[in-house]
Amino acid sequence: MKPRVTQSRQQSGIALVMILAALILAGGYAFYRSANIGQSHTLQSTKLAATLARAKEALIARAVTDANRPGSLPCPDLITNNAGFSNFPGDGQADMFTLTQCPSYVGWLPWVTIDLPESTDDTGTRLWYALSPSLRDDDSAYPINSDTVAALKIDGGGEIAAMIIAPGSALAGQARPSNNPADYLEGDNSNGDNNYVSGPASATFNDVVAIITRQELMAAVEKRVASEVKVCLEQHALAAANTLHSYPWPAPLLQPELPWQKWQLLRATSNYPAQCGSQCQFAGEHHTGSNSPKRSG
């Protein structure tokens, strides 16, 4: 009988070892799967952050290099459907103006207009973009300078020039494809006003928002303006006709509401060097408009 007891104990011990091994394997798999999921989410978040950063940089670069209105930004891509200009909703081109306004101040990011490849989030959905109306690229807007008020707000805070939004996957009640913001954006982000929100992902909200503040935009634009003013002043001082090699007297500061025609007369009586052209014009009056065709890009 004793050998039987010993054999039974051995069998029980083997069974316990097998159960323990199974638990270890199951725990190891669960840990491996959890780690992989976490790593995948981290990689997706990193990739999305880089995509949003590229879009932000491209928009700021567009504002800095604009020849007519430094500091201005293109309209979103949402409404214009014009075969004559080959401009259609969702084609990556900025909408054309309706009279002097963007047809919509929220829409898809105009990736073609700002010289980017098609920009999507981690679900393959194209990025969205919201613009402060005061920064639209049209002569009717107030002259753009460091004091230009940006109307957009996020989470109650203001002075936002523009926003780039990754809409994520469709949530309950959203039907895609569509050109309705509510089918891509949630909460206050979907109603077309100037108030936007950010927050953690949930069953009812999954927008990821990147912002361009007015201060960020103007800091970049001011560097371009300062560089052009420097060149302008140096050209004036080195001009052959300027025998004293002196700099011009400061011109009177122009109020934004002063009509353009009056400024032309004022400029004609000031001491601006003709060879500096638009650079001195911009420096003296903070006016960045032009009479170019009404294309928002």
C-alpha positions in Angstrom: 0.0 0.0 0.0 2.8 2.5 0.7 4.1 2.5 -2.9 0.6 3.4 -4.0 0.5 6.4 -1.6 3.9 7.5 -2.9 2.8 7.2 -6.5 -0.4 9.2 -5.8 1.7 12.0 -4.2 4.0 12.1 -7.2 1.1 12.3 -9.6 -0.4 15.2 -7.5 2.9 17.0 -7.6 3.2 16.6 -11.3 -0.3 18.0 -11.8 0.5 21.0 -9.6 3.6 21.7 -11.6 1.6 21.5 -14.9 -1.0 23.9 -13.5 1.7 26.3 -12.3 3.4 26.2 -15.7 0.0 26.8 -17.5 -0.6 29.8 -15.2 2.9 31.2 -15.9 2.4 30.8 -19.7 -1.0 32.4 -19.5 0.3 35.3 -17.5 3.3 35.7 -19.8 1.0 35.8 -22.9 -1.3 38.4 -21.2 1.7 40.5 -20.4 3.1 40.2 -23.9 -0.2 41.1 -25.5 -0.7 44.1 -23.1 2.8 45.3 -23.8 2.3 45.0 -27.6 -1.0 46.9 -27.4 0.6 49.6 -25.3 3.5 49.9 -27.7 1.2 50.0 -30.7 -0.8 52.8 -29.1 2.4 54.7 -28.3 3.7 54.4 -31.8 0.3 55.5 -33.3 0.2 58.5 -30.9 3.8 59.4 -31.8 3.0 59.2 -35.5 -0.1 61.3 -35.2 1.8 63.9 -33.2 4.4 64.1 -35.9 1.6 64.5 -38.6 -0.1 67.3 -36.7 3.3 69.0 -36.1 4.1 68.9 -39.9 0.7 70.4 -40.7 1.2 73.2 -38.1 4.7 74.0 -39.5 3.3 74.1 -43.1 0.6 76.5 -42.1 3.0 78.8 -40.3 5.4 78.7 -43.3 2.5 79.5 -45.6 1.7 82.6 -43.5 5.3 83.7 -43.3 6.0 83.4 -47.0 2.8 84.8 -48.4 3.8 87.6 -50.9 0.6 89.7 -50.5 -0.5 89.3 -46.9 2.2 88.0 -44.6 0.5 86.3 -41.6 -2.6 85.3 -43.6 -3.8 81.7 -43.8 -5.8 79.9 -46.5 -9.5 79.0 -46.2 -10.4 75.4 -45.2 -11.3 72.9 -48.0 -15.0 72.1 -47.7 -17.5 74.0 -49.9 -16.1 75.2 -53.2 -17.3 73.1 -56.1 -16.1 74.9 -59.2 -15.1 72.9 -62.3 -13.8 76.0 -64.0 -11.1 76.4 -61.4 -10.8 72.7 -60.8 -11.6 73.2 -57.2 -13.8 70.6 -55.5 -14.7 69.6 -51.9 -12.1 67.3 -50.4 -9.4 67.9 -53.1 -6.9 69.4 -50.8 -7.3 72.9 -52.3 -8.3 75.9 -50.2 -11.9 77.0 -50.8 -12.3 80.2 -52.9 -13.9 83.2 -51.3 -17.6 83.9 -51.4 -17.4 87.7 -51.9 -14.9 88.5 -49.1 -15.4 85.6 -46.8 -14.3 81.9 -46.6 -17.4 79.8 -47.4 -16.6 78.0 -44.1 -14.0 78.6 -41.4 -13.8 74.9 -40.6 -13.1 72.1 -43.0 -10.5 69.7 -44.3 -6.8 70.8 -44.1 -6.0 72.3 -47.6 -2.9 70.1 -47.9 -2.3 70.8 -51.6 -2.4 74.6 -51.0 0.2 74.4 -48.2 2.4 71.9 -50.1 2.0 68.8 -48.0 1.2 65.2 -49.0 -2.3 64.1 -48.2 -2.4 64.3 -44.4 -4.4 61.7 -42.4 -4.6 60.6 -38.8 -3.9 57.1 -37.5 -7.2 55.8 -38.8 -6.6 57.1 -42.4 -9.0 60.0 -42.0 -8.0 63.3 -43.4 -7.1 66.1 -41.0 -9.5 69.0 -40.3 -8.6 72.6 -39.9 -10.3 75.7 -38.3 -9.2 79.3 -39.1 -9.7 82.6 -37.3 -11.7 84.8 -39.7 -9.4 87.8 -39.1 -6.5 85.9 -40.6 -8.2 85.1 -43.9 -6.2 85.9 -47.0 -8.4 88.7 -48.3 -8.1 92.5 -48.6 -11.3 93.0 -46.7 -9.8 91.7 -43.5 -8.1 94.2 -41.3 -4.4 94.6 -42.0 -2.6 91.7 -40.3 0.0 92.7 -37.7 1.0 91.8 -34.2 -2.2 93.3 -32.8 -4.6 91.4 -35.0 -7.2 89.6 -32.8 -7.6 85.9 -33.3 -11.1 84.9 -32.5 -10.8 81.1 -32.0 -10.9 79.7 -28.5 -10.2 76.3 -27.1 -11.3 75.0 -23.7 -12.2 78.7 -22.8 -8.8 80.1 -23.7 -8.5 82.5 -26.7 -5.9 84.1 -29.1 -5.9 80.9 -31.3 -5.1 81.6 -34.9 -5.8 78.2 -36.3 -6.4 74.6 -35.3 -5.6 71.2 -36.9 -7.9 68.4 -35.8 -7.4 64.7 -36.2 -11.0 63.3 -36.2 -10.3 59.7 -35.5 -12.6 56.8 -36.3 -16.4 57.5 -36.8 -18.4 57.4 -33.6 -22.1 56.5 -33.1 -24.3 58.7 -35.3 -21.5 59.8 -37.7 -21.9 58.9 -41.3 -18.9 59.1 -43.6 -17.9 60.1 -46.2 -19.5 63.5 -45.8 -18.7 67.2 -45.9 -20.7 67.8 -42.6 -18.3 68.7 -39.8 -20.5 66.8 -37.3 -19.8 63.6 -39.1 -16.1 64.0 -38.2 -15.9 66.3 -35.1 -17.6 66.1 -31.8 -19.1 68.5 -29.3 -18.4 72.1 -29.7 -15.9 71.3 -32.4 -18.7 70.4 -34.8 -21.0 73.4 -34.7 -18.9 75.9 -36.8 -18.6 78.6 -34.2 -15.3 79.9 -32.7 -15.3 77.8 -29.6 -13.5 74.4 -29.6 -12.7 71.8 -27.0 -10.1 69.1 -26.4 -10.1 66.1 -24.0 -9.4 62.4 -23.6 -10.9 59.9 -26.0 -14.3 58.5 -25.0 -17.3 56.8 -26.6 -18.6 60.3 -27.6 -15.4 62.2 -28.3 -12.1 61.3 -30.0 -10.8 64.5 -31.6 -7.1 65.3 -31.2 -6.5 69.0 -31.5 -3.2 70.9 -32.3 -3.3 74.7 -32.0 -1.5 77.6 -33.6 -1.6 80.6 -31.2 -1.6 84.2 -32.4 1.8 84.7 -30.6 3.4 81.7 -32.4 2.2 82.8 -35.8 3.2 86.5 -35.4 6.6 85.6 -33.9 7.4 83.8 -37.2 5.9 86.5 -39.4 7.7 89.3 -37.5 11.1 87.7 -38.3 10.3 87.8 -42.0 9.1 91.5 -41.8 12.1 92.5 -39.8 14.4 90.9 -42.3 12.7 92.7 -45.2 12.8 96.0 -43.4 16.5 95.6 -42.7 17.2 95.0 -46.4 15.0 97.9 -47.4 16.8 100.3 -45.1 20.2 99.1 -46.2 19.3 99.6 -49.8 18.2 103.1 -49.1 21.4 103.9 -47.2 23.6 102.5 -50.0 21.7 104.1 -52.9 23.8 106.3 -55.1 21.3 109.2 -54.9 21.6 109.1 -51.1 24.9 111.0 -50.9 24.8 111.1 -47.1 24.0 107.4 -46.8 21.4 108.1 -44.2 18.3 106.3 -43.3 14.8 107.7 -44.0 12.8 109.6 -41.5 10.0 107.5 -39.9 6.7 107.7 -41.7 3.5 108.4 -39.7 1.9 105.3 -38.4 -1.3 104.5 -40.4 -4.5 103.6 -38.7 -6.2 100.4 -40.1 -9.3 102.3 -41.1 -7.5 104.8 -43.3 -8.5 104.1 -46.9 -5.8 102.7 -49.2 -6.1 105.7 -51.6 -5.2 108.1 -48.8 -2.2 106.0 -47.9 -1.0 106.3 -51.5 -1.0 110.1 -51.2 0.7 109.9 -47.8 3.4 107.6 -49.2 3.9 109.9 -52.1 4.9 112.8 -49.7 7.0 110.6 -47.4 10.7 109.7 -47.7 10.3 106.0 -48.8 13.0 104.9 -51.2 11.4 103.7 -54.4 13.7 100.7 -54.9 12.4 99.1 -51.7 8.9 98.6 -53.2 6.4 96.5 -51.2 8.8 95.8 -48.4 8.9 99.4 -47.3 5.2 99.7 -48.0 4.5 96.9 -45.6 6.9 98.2 -43.0 5.4 101.6 -42.9 1.7 100.8 -42.8 1.2 97.3 -41.7 -1.0 96.8 -44.7 -0.6 93.4 -46.4 -3.4 93.5 -48.9 -3.3 93.3 -52.7 -5.5 93.5 -55.7 -4.8 90.0 -56.8 -7.6 87.6 -57.8 -9.8 86.4 -55.0 -8.2 83.0 -54.5 -7.9 82.1 -50.8 -4.8 80.0 -51.2 
